[in-house]
Amino acid sequence: MSCKHLIDLNDFAVEDWKSIVSLAVKIRQSPADYQESCRGKLLATLFYEPSTRTRMSFQAAMLRLGGQVIGFDNPQNTSISKGESVKDTIRIVSGYVDLIAARSPLEGFARAASLYAGCPVINAGDGGHLHPTQTLTDLVTLQEEKGRLDHLVVGLCGDLKNGRTVHSLIKALGQFAGNRFILISTKELTLPDYLKHYITARGGQFEEIPRLEDAMPALDVLYMTRIQRERFNSPEEYARQKNIYVLDDKKMKLARPSLRVLHPLPRVDEIDLKVDNDPRAIYFDQAVYGMYARMSLILHLLNNPHPKEVPLGREYPGVRCANPNCIAGREPYLPQTFHKTESDLIACDYCDEQVYLGEEGK
């Protein structure tokens, strides 16, 4: 195993992903064989922002494996409301449990938490940055529904700028041969440049298309996402973007019989309710696959407990992350470190925000 924490799916080798996906399929086929696998183990779910599927699927996964769960879904009921640092919270909680699943609106939260944890940390979503366990869910879904993780034409539609599920999925599928991405969004919600560089640096291909109708005939997979109200600075900004992309029966008629429609949920109004009756719409099945994906991940982490230091980059005098939603700007004790990117820039170790140094700063 490459790393004891799951912060970014790329912390694991591709062989680890394949192993987790394969085990998830086995658990789904024979759940009774695994019902005592975590007897005596304890999972903490630390959710600093609302969640239904992710939190409950982690809870269900641990309980179905025979383990137990503690945690919170409202930080105002904890010492965090008194000003306790992430560092102190994580040090305390990791002394109680065998595993932590954490979600936060702050980007880089899980990376910061992993620096101080005495047990494995799972990133259950950090702001608009990453959501690796949703990506494991997506990989299990694609393996079961399409029979492969390579040579797919994948359409990603909606909020590609802030969509952490989209970011994680691209980083994962970019590791498999022959995958091509069709990016369907407005100019305001386009995919961040660092992810476009990520695709091309690995020999992948992407195309940007503003109209969902134009993409439908070419797709093996359509990954719909909602326009996320909570990621906008004002109601007016959100109002200008919502309802631009709506998947309905008319658009589904343009697609192949073999298409599979995924959505990380929750949906708002981007998928018409009539589409639920189309057998190609598998987003509710996808949510159930997520429980098996998390069961497999829990076993993978607990059965490979050997710690490895979290790799951090280097500090640059006077350089700080400019992302206002980055954990590094909220917790002043965190080291301000950066790593090199494929495009010869540096990026924040926590949130991947890119910085151009210029020749004098290199």
C-alpha positions as a Markdown table, in Angstrom:
| # | Residue | x | y | z |
|---|---|---|---|---|
| 1 | Met | 0.0 | 0.0 | 0.0 |
| 2 | Ser | 1.3 | 3.4 | -0.9 |
| 3 | Cys | 0.0 | 5.5 | 2.0 |
| 4 | Lys | -2.0 | 4.9 | 5.1 |
| 5 | His | -4.3 | 7.8 | 4.6 |
| 6 | Leu | -6.7 | 8.4 | 1.7 |
| 7 | Ile | -6.5 | 12.1 | 1.1 |
| 8 | Asp | -6.3 | 12.1 | -2.7 |
| 9 | Leu | -7.0 | 8.9 | -4.6 |
| 10 | Asn | -3.6 | 9.4 | -6.2 |
| 11 | Asp | -2.1 | 8.7 | -2.8 |
| 12 | Phe | -2.7 | 5.1 | -3.7 |
| 13 | Ala | -1.1 | 3.1 | -6.5 |
| 14 | Val | -3.5 | 2.1 | -9.3 |
| 15 | Glu | -3.1 | -1.5 | -8.2 |
| 16 | Asp | -4.5 | -0.5 | -4.8 |
| 17 | Trp | -7.6 | 1.0 | -6.5 |
| 18 | Lys | -8.1 | -2.2 | -8.5 |
| 19 | Ser | -7.8 | -4.2 | -5.3 |
| 20 | Ile | -10.4 | -2.0 | -3.5 |
| 21 | Val | -12.8 | -2.2 | -6.5 |
| 22 | Ser | -12.4 | -6.0 | -6.7 |
| 23 | Leu | -13.0 | -6.5 | -3.0 |
| 24 | Ala | -16.1 | -4.2 | -3.1 |
| 25 | Val | -17.5 | -6.5 | -5.9 |
| 26 | Lys | -16.8 | -9.6 | -3.7 |
| 27 | Ile | -18.4 | -8.0 | -0.6 |
| 28 | Arg | -21.5 | -7.1 | -2.7 |
| 29 | Gln | -21.8 | -10.7 | -3.9 |
| 30 | Ser | -21.2 | -12.3 | -0.4 |
| 31 | Pro | -21.8 | -9.7 | 2.3 |
| 32 | Ala | -22.2 | -12.3 | 5.1 |
| 33 | Asp | -18.6 | -13.4 | 4.6 |
| 34 | Tyr | -17.4 | -10.0 | 5.9 |
| 35 | Gln | -19.9 | -9.2 | 8.7 |
| 36 | Glu | -17.4 | -9.8 | 11.5 |
| 37 | Ser | -14.4 | -8.3 | 9.8 |
| 38 | Cys | -14.3 | -5.1 | 11.9 |
| 39 | Arg | -15.5 | -6.5 | 15.2 |
| 40 | Gly | -13.9 | -4.4 | 18.0 |
| 41 | Lys | -12.9 | -1.5 | 15.6 |
| 42 | Leu | -14.2 | 2.0 | 15.8 |
| 43 | Leu | -14.7 | 4.6 | 13.1 |
| 44 | Ala | -15.1 | 8.4 | 13.8 |
| 45 | Thr | -17.1 | 10.4 | 11.3 |
| 46 | Leu | -16.2 | 14.1 | 11.7 |
| 47 | Phe | -18.6 | 16.0 | 9.4 |
| 48 | Tyr | -18.1 | 19.8 | 9.4 |
| 49 | Glu | -20.7 | 20.3 | 6.7 |
| 50 | Pro | -24.0 | 18.6 | 5.8 |
| 51 | Ser | -24.1 | 15.1 | 4.2 |
| 52 | Thr | -26.6 | 12.3 | 3.7 |
| 53 | Arg | -25.1 | 9.6 | 1.5 |
| 54 | Thr | -21.4 | 9.9 | 2.4 |
| 55 | Arg | -21.9 | 10.0 | 6.2 |
| 56 | Met | -24.6 | 7.3 | 6.3 |
| 57 | Ser | -22.8 | 5.0 | 3.9 |
| 58 | Phe | -19.7 | 5.2 | 6.0 |
| 59 | Gln | -21.8 | 4.4 | 9.1 |
| 60 | Ala | -23.6 | 1.6 | 7.3 |
| 61 | Ala | -20.3 | 0.2 | 6.0 |
| 62 | Met | -18.7 | 0.0 | 9.4 |
| 63 | Leu | -21.7 | -1.4 | 11.1 |
| 64 | Arg | -22.1 | -4.1 | 8.4 |
| 65 | Leu | -18.5 | -5.0 | 8.9 |
| 66 | Gly | -19.2 | -5.5 | 12.6 |
| 67 | Gly | -17.6 | -2.3 | 13.8 |
| 68 | Gln | -18.9 | 0.7 | 15.6 |
| 69 | Val | -19.2 | 4.4 | 14.9 |
| 70 | Ile | -18.9 | 7.7 | 16.8 |
| 71 | Gly | -18.7 | 11.3 | 15.6 |
| 72 | Phe | -20.6 | 14.4 | 14.9 |
| 73 | Asp | -22.5 | 16.1 | 12.0 |
| 74 | Asn | -22.7 | 19.5 | 13.7 |
| 75 | Pro | -19.4 | 21.1 | 14.9 |
| 76 | Gln | -21.3 | 23.7 | 16.9 |
| 77 | Asn | -22.0 | 20.9 | 19.4 |
| 78 | Thr | -18.3 | 20.3 | 19.9 |
| 79 | Ser | -15.3 | 22.1 | 21.3 |
| 80 | Ile | -14.6 | 23.4 | 17.8 |
| 81 | Ser | -17.3 | 26.0 | 18.5 |
| 82 | Lys | -15.0 | 27.1 | 21.4 |
| 83 | Gly | -12.1 | 27.7 | 19.0 |
| 84 | Glu | -10.3 | 24.3 | 19.3 |
| 85 | Ser | -7.8 | 23.8 | 16.4 |
| 86 | Val | -8.1 | 21.1 | 13.8 |
| 87 | Lys | -4.7 | 19.8 | 15.1 |
| 88 | Asp | -6.0 | 19.4 | 18.7 |
| 89 | Thr | -9.3 | 17.9 | 17.6 |
| 90 | Ile | -7.7 | 15.3 | 15.4 |
| 91 | Arg | -5.0 | 14.4 | 18.0 |
| 92 | Ile | -7.8 | 13.7 | 20.6 |
| 93 | Val | -10.2 | 11.9 | 18.3 |
| 94 | Ser | -7.5 | 9.7 | 16.7 |
| 95 | Gly | -6.6 | 8.5 | 20.2 |
| 96 | Tyr | -10.1 | 7.1 | 20.6 |
| 97 | Val | -10.7 | 5.3 | 17.3 |
| 98 | Asp | -9.1 | 3.1 | 14.6 |
| 99 | Leu | -10.1 | 5.3 | 11.6 |
| 100 | Ile | -11.4 | 8.8 | 10.9 |
| 101 | Ala | -13.6 | 9.9 | 8.0 |
| 102 | Ala | -13.7 | 13.7 | 7.8 |
| 103 | Arg | -15.6 | 16.2 | 5.7 |
| 104 | Ser | -15.1 | 19.9 | 5.7 |
| 105 | Pro | -16.0 | 23.0 | 3.6 |
| 106 | Leu | -12.3 | 23.9 | 3.9 |
| 107 | Glu | -10.1 | 22.7 | 1.1 |
| 108 | Gly | -7.1 | 20.7 | 2.2 |
| 109 | Phe | -8.7 | 19.8 | 5.6 |
| 110 | Ala | -8.1 | 16.1 | 5.3 |
| 111 | Arg | -4.4 | 16.7 | 4.3 |
| 112 | Ala | -3.9 | 18.9 | 7.4 |
| 113 | Ala | -5.7 | 16.4 | 9.6 |
| 114 | Ser | -3.5 | 13.6 | 8.4 |
| 115 | Leu | -0.4 | 15.5 | 9.7 |
| 116 | Tyr | -1.6 | 15.1 | 13.3 |
| 117 | Ala | -3.6 | 11.9 | 13.3 |
| 118 | Gly | -2.6 | 8.7 | 15.0 |
| 119 | Cys | -4.8 | 6.6 | 12.8 |
| 120 | Pro | -5.8 | 6.5 | 9.1 |
| 121 | Val | -7.7 | 9.6 | 7.8 |
| 122 | Ile | -10.1 | 9.3 | 5.0 |
| 123 | Asn | -11.0 | 12.5 | 3.0 |
| 124 | Ala | -14.8 | 12.4 | 2.8 |
| 125 | Gly | -14.9 | 15.7 | 0.9 |
| 126 | Asp | -13.0 | 18.9 | 1.3 |
| 127 | Gly | -14.7 | 22.0 | -0.1 |
| 128 | Gly | -14.7 | 22.1 | -3.9 |
| 129 | His | -11.4 | 20.2 | -4.0 |
| 130 | Leu | -11.6 | 16.4 | -3.8 |
| 131 | His | -13.9 | 13.6 | -2.9 |
| 132 | Pro | -11.9 | 10.4 | -3.3 |
| 133 | Thr | -14.4 | 8.0 | -1.7 |
| 134 | Gln | -17.1 | 9.1 | -4.1 |
| 135 | Thr | -14.6 | 8.3 | -6.8 |
| 136 | Leu | -14.1 | 4.8 | -5.5 |
| 137 | Thr | -17.9 | 4.6 | -5.6 |
| 138 | Asp | -17.8 | 5.7 | -9.2 |
| 139 | Leu | -15.1 | 3.2 | -10.1 |
| 140 | Val | -17.0 | 0.3 | -8.5 |
| 141 | Thr | -20.2 | 1.5 | -10.4 |
| 142 | Leu | -18.4 | 1.6 | -13.7 |
| 143 | Gln | -16.7 | -1.7 | -13.2 |
| 144 | Glu | -20.1 | -3.3 | -12.4 |
| 145 | Glu | -22.1 | -1.5 | -15.1 |
| 146 | Lys | -19.6 | -1.1 | -18.0 |
| 147 | Gly | -17.3 | -3.9 | -17.2 |
| 148 | Arg | -14.1 | -1.8 | -17.6 |
| 149 | Leu | -12.4 | 1.4 | -16.4 |
| 150 | Asp | -10.6 | 2.1 | -19.6 |
| 151 | His | -11.4 | 3.3 | -23.2 |
| 152 | Leu | -14.5 | 5.2 | -22.1 |
| 153 | Val | -15.9 | 8.4 | -23.4 |
| 154 | Val | -17.0 | 10.2 | -20.2 |
| 155 | Gly | -19.1 | 13.4 | -20.3 |
| 156 | Leu | -18.9 | 15.5 | -17.2 |
| 157 | Cys | -21.7 | 18.1 | -17.0 |
| 158 | Gly | -22.5 | 21.0 | -14.7 |
| 159 | Asp | -20.3 | 22.7 | -12.1 |
| 160 | Leu | -16.8 | 21.5 | -13.2 |
| 161 | Lys | -15.1 | 24.4 | -11.4 |
| 162 | Asn | -16.3 | 23.5 | -7.8 |
| 163 | Gly | -17.3 | 19.9 | -8.3 |
| 164 | Arg | -14.9 | 17.9 | -6.1 |
| 165 | Thr | -16.4 | 14.7 | -7.3 |
| 166 | Val | -15.6 | 15.7 | -10.9 |
| 167 | His | -12.0 | 16.6 | -10.0 |
| 168 | Ser | -11.4 | 13.3 | -8.2 |
| 169 | Leu | -13.0 | 11.2 | -11.0 |
| 170 | Ile | -10.8 | 12.9 | -13.7 |
| 171 | Lys | -7.7 | 12.2 | -11.6 |
| 172 | Ala | -8.7 | 8.6 | -11.3 |
| 173 | Leu | -9.9 | 7.8 | -14.8 |
| 174 | Gly | -6.9 | 9.7 | -16.2 |
| 175 | Gln | -4.7 | 6.8 | -14.9 |
| 176 | Phe | -6.5 | 4.3 | -17.2 |
| 177 | Ala | -5.7 | 3.9 | -20.9 |
| 178 | Gly | -7.9 | 5.4 | -23.6 |
| 179 | Asn | -10.3 | 7.4 | -21.6 |
| 180 | Arg | -11.6 | 10.6 | -23.2 |
| 181 | Phe | -13.3 | 13.4 | -21.4 |
| 182 | Ile | -16.0 | 15.7 | -22.7 |
| 183 | Leu | -16.4 | 18.7 | -20.4 |
| 184 | Ile | -19.8 | 20.3 | -20.6 |
| 185 | Ser | -20.1 | 23.6 | -18.7 |
| 186 | Thr | -20.5 | 27.3 | -18.9 |
| 187 | Lys | -17.3 | 29.4 | -19.2 |
| 188 | Glu | -17.8 | 30.5 | -15.6 |
| 189 | Leu | -17.8 | 26.9 | -14.3 |
| 190 | Thr | -15.1 | 25.4 | -16.5 |
| 191 | Leu | -12.7 | 22.8 | -15.2 |
| 192 | Pro | -9.7 | 24.2 | -13.3 |
| 193 | Asp | -6.5 | 24.5 | -15.5 |
| 194 | Tyr | -4.5 | 22.2 | -13.2 |
| 195 | Leu | -6.8 | 19.4 | -14.1 |
| 196 | Lys | -6.6 | 20.1 | -17.8 |
| 197 | His | -2.8 | 19.9 | -17.5 |
| 198 | Tyr | -3.2 | 16.7 | -15.5 |
| 199 | Ile | -5.2 | 15.1 | -18.4 |
| 200 | Thr | -2.8 | 16.1 | -21.2 |
| 201 | Ala | 0.3 | 15.3 | -19.2 |
| 202 | Arg | -0.8 | 11.7 | -19.0 |
| 203 | Gly | -1.6 | 11.5 | -22.7 |
| 204 | Gly | -5.3 | 11.9 | -22.2 |
| 205 | Gln | -7.8 | 13.9 | -24.3 |
| 206 | Phe | -10.5 | 16.3 | -23.4 |
| 207 | Glu | -13.0 | 18.4 | -25.3 |
| 208 | Glu | -15.0 | 21.4 | -24.0 |
| 209 | Ile | -18.6 | 21.6 | -25.2 |
| 210 | Pro | -21.2 | 24.2 | -24.0 |
| 211 | Arg | -24.3 | 22.2 | -25.0 |
| 212 | Leu | -25.3 | 18.9 | -23.4 |
| 213 | Glu | -27.3 | 17.9 | -26.5 |
| 214 | Asp | -24.3 | 18.0 | -28.7 |
| 215 | Ala | -22.3 | 15.6 | -26.4 |
| 216 | Met | -25.0 | 12.9 | -25.8 |
| 217 | Pro | -24.5 | 10.8 | -28.9 |
| 218 | Ala | -20.8 | 10.2 | -28.2 |
| 219 | Leu | -21.0 | 9.2 | -24.6 |
| 220 | Asp | -20.4 | 5.9 | -22.8 |
| 221 | Val | -20.9 | 7.6 | -19.4 |
| 222 | Leu | -22.6 | 10.8 | -18.5 |
| 223 | Tyr | -21.7 | 12.2 | -15.1 |
| 224 | Met | -24.2 | 14.8 | -14.1 |
| 225 | Thr | -23.6 | 17.3 | -11.3 |
| 226 | Arg | -25.7 | 20.0 | -9.6 |
| 227 | Ile | -24.9 | 23.6 | -9.7 |
| 228 | Gln | -23.8 | 24.0 | -6.1 |
| 229 | Arg | -25.5 | 26.9 | -4.4 |
| 230 | Glu | -23.1 | 26.7 | -1.4 |
| 231 | Arg | -20.0 | 27.3 | -3.5 |
| 232 | Phe | -21.2 | 30.7 | -4.9 |
| 233 | Asn | -20.4 | 34.1 | -3.3 |
| 234 | Ser | -23.9 | 35.5 | -3.9 |
| 235 | Pro | -27.4 | 34.3 | -4.7 |
| 236 | Glu | -27.2 | 36.4 | -7.9 |
| 237 | Glu | -24.1 | 34.4 | -9.1 |
| 238 | Tyr | -25.9 | 31.2 | -8.4 |
| 239 | Ala | -29.1 | 32.3 | -10.2 |
| 240 | Arg | -27.2 | 33.0 | -13.4 |
| 241 | Gln | -25.9 | 29.4 | -13.5 |
| 242 | Lys | -28.8 | 27.2 | -12.2 |
| 243 | Asn | -31.1 | 25.4 | -14.7 |
| 244 | Ile | -28.7 | 25.8 | -17.6 |
| 245 | Tyr | -28.2 | 22.0 | -17.8 |
| 246 | Val | -31.2 | 19.7 | -17.3 |
| 247 | Leu | -31.1 | 16.1 | -18.5 |
| 248 | Asp | -34.6 | 15.1 | -19.7 |
| 249 | Asp | -36.2 | 12.4 | -21.9 |
| 250 | Lys | -35.6 | 14.4 | -25.0 |
| 251 | Lys | -31.8 | 14.5 | -24.5 |
| 252 | Met | -31.8 | 10.8 | -23.4 |
| 253 | Lys | -33.2 | 9.9 | -26.8 |
| 254 | Leu | -30.0 | 11.2 | -28.4 |
| 255 | Ala | -27.8 | 8.8 | -26.4 |
| 256 | Arg | -26.7 | 5.2 | -27.0 |
| 257 | Pro | -28.6 | 2.3 | -25.5 |
| 258 | Ser | -25.4 | 1.4 | -23.6 |
| 259 | Leu | -25.1 | 4.9 | -21.9 |
| 260 | Arg | -24.9 | 4.9 | -18.1 |
| 261 | Val | -25.9 | 8.1 | -16.3 |
| 262 | Leu | -24.2 | 8.7 | -12.9 |
| 263 | His | -24.7 | 11.5 | -10.4 |
| 264 | Pro | -23.0 | 11.8 | -7.0 |
| 265 | Leu | -26.3 | 13.2 | -5.5 |
| 266 | Pro | -28.0 | 15.2 | -4.2 |
| 267 | Arg | -29.7 | 16.4 | -7.3 |
| 268 | Val | -31.8 | 19.5 | -7.4 |
| 269 | Asp | -33.4 | 20.1 | -10.8 |
| 270 | Glu | -30.6 | 19.0 | -13.2 |
| 271 | Ile | -32.2 | 15.6 | -13.9 |
| 272 | Asp | -35.9 | 15.5 | -14.7 |
| 273 | Leu | -37.7 | 13.0 | -12.5 |
| 274 | Lys | -39.0 | 11.1 | -15.6 |
| 275 | Val | -35.4 | 10.1 | -16.4 |
| 276 | Asp | -35.4 | 7.9 | -13.2 |
| 277 | Asn | -37.5 | 5.4 | -15.1 |
| 278 | Asp | -34.8 | 5.0 | -17.8 |
| 279 | Pro | -32.8 | 1.8 | -17.2 |
| 280 | Arg | -29.7 | 3.8 | -18.2 |
| 281 | Ala | -30.1 | 6.1 | -15.2 |
| 282 | Ile | -28.2 | 4.3 | -12.4 |
| 283 | Tyr | -27.5 | 7.0 | -9.8 |
| 284 | Phe | -29.6 | 5.3 | -7.1 |
| 285 | Asp | -27.7 | 2.0 | -7.7 |
| 286 | Gln | -24.5 | 4.1 | -7.6 |
| 287 | Ala | -25.3 | 5.3 | -4.1 |
| 288 | Val | -25.6 | 1.6 | -2.9 |
| 289 | Tyr | -22.4 | 0.7 | -4.7 |
| 290 | Gly | -20.9 | 3.4 | -2.5 |
| 291 | Met | -21.5 | 1.5 | 0.7 |
| 292 | Tyr | -19.6 | -1.5 | -0.7 |
| 293 | Ala | -16.8 | 0.7 | -1.9 |
| 294 | Arg | -16.4 | 2.1 | 1.6 |
| 295 | Met | -16.6 | -1.3 | 3.2 |
| 296 | Ser | -13.7 | -2.4 | 1.0 |
| 297 | Leu | -11.7 | 0.8 | 1.7 |
| 298 | Ile | -12.1 | 0.4 | 5.5 |
| 299 | Leu | -10.8 | -3.1 | 5.3 |
| 300 | His | -8.0 | -2.1 | 3.0 |
| 301 | Leu | -6.8 | 0.6 | 5.4 |
| 302 | Leu | -7.2 | -1.4 | 8.6 |
| 303 | Asn | -5.4 | -4.4 | 7.1 |
| 304 | Asn | -2.5 | -2.3 | 5.9 |
| 305 | Pro | -1.7 | -0.3 | 9.1 |
| 306 | His | 1.9 | 0.5 | 8.5 |
| 307 | Pro | 2.3 | 4.3 | 8.8 |
| 308 | Lys | 4.0 | 6.5 | 6.3 |
| 309 | Glu | 4.8 | 10.2 | 6.7 |
| 310 | Val | 2.5 | 12.4 | 4.7 |
| 311 | Pro | 4.7 | 13.8 | 1.9 |
| 312 | Leu | 4.9 | 17.6 | 1.9 |
| 313 | Gly | 6.7 | 19.8 | -0.5 |
| 314 | Arg | 8.9 | 22.8 | 0.4 |
| 315 | Glu | 8.4 | 26.2 | 1.8 |
| 316 | Tyr | 9.1 | 29.3 | -0.4 |
| 317 | Pro | 10.0 | 32.5 | 1.5 |
| 318 | Gly | 7.0 | 34.9 | 1.5 |
| 319 | Val | 4.8 | 32.6 | -0.6 |
| 320 | Arg | 1.4 | 31.7 | 0.8 |
| 321 | Cys | -1.6 | 30.0 | -0.7 |
| 322 | Ala | -4.0 | 32.6 | -2.2 |
| 323 | Asn | -7.1 | 30.4 | -2.0 |
| 324 | Pro | -9.4 | 32.0 | 0.6 |
| 325 | Asn | -11.0 | 28.6 | 1.3 |
| 326 | Cys | -7.8 | 26.8 | 2.0 |
| 327 | Ile | -7.2 | 25.3 | 5.4 |
| 328 | Ala | -3.6 | 26.7 | 5.4 |
| 329 | Gly | -5.0 | 30.2 | 5.7 |
| 330 | Arg | -7.3 | 29.3 | 8.6 |
| 331 | Glu | -4.9 | 27.3 | 10.8 |
| 332 | Pro | -1.8 | 29.4 | 11.2 |
| 333 | Tyr | 0.4 | 26.6 | 12.7 |
| 334 | Leu | 0.3 | 24.6 | 9.4 |
| 335 | Pro | 3.5 | 24.6 | 7.3 |
| 336 | Gln | 3.0 | 26.6 | 4.1 |
| 337 | Thr | 4.4 | 24.1 | 1.7 |
| 338 | Phe | 4.1 | 23.6 | -2.1 |
| 339 | His | 4.9 | 21.0 | -4.7 |
| 340 | Lys | 5.9 | 21.2 | -8.3 |
| 341 | Thr | 3.2 | 20.6 | -11.0 |
| 342 | Glu | 3.4 | 19.2 | -14.5 |
| 343 | Ser | 3.1 | 22.7 | -15.9 |
| 344 | Asp | 6.3 | 23.8 | -14.1 |
| 345 | Leu | 4.3 | 25.9 | -11.5 |
| 346 | Ile | 4.0 | 25.2 | -7.8 |
| 347 | Ala | 0.8 | 24.3 | -6.0 |
| 348 | Cys | -0.4 | 24.3 | -2.4 |
| 349 | Asp | 0.1 | 21.0 | -0.7 |
| 350 | Tyr | -3.4 | 21.2 | 0.8 |
| 351 | Cys | -5.7 | 22.6 | -1.9 |
| 352 | Asp | -3.6 | 22.4 | -5.1 |
| 353 | Glu | -4.1 | 26.1 | -5.8 |
| 354 | Gln | -1.3 | 27.0 | -8.3 |
| 355 | Val | 1.2 | 29.8 | -7.9 |
| 356 | Tyr | 3.6 | 31.3 | -10.5 |
| 357 | Leu | 6.9 | 32.2 | -8.9 |
| 358 | Gly | 8.8 | 33.7 | -11.8 |
| 359 | Glu | 12.4 | 33.0 | -12.5 |
| 360 | Glu | 13.6 | 34.8 | -9.3 |
| 361 | Gly | 11.5 | 32.6 | -7.1 |
| 362 | Lys | 12.4 | 29.2 | -8.4 |
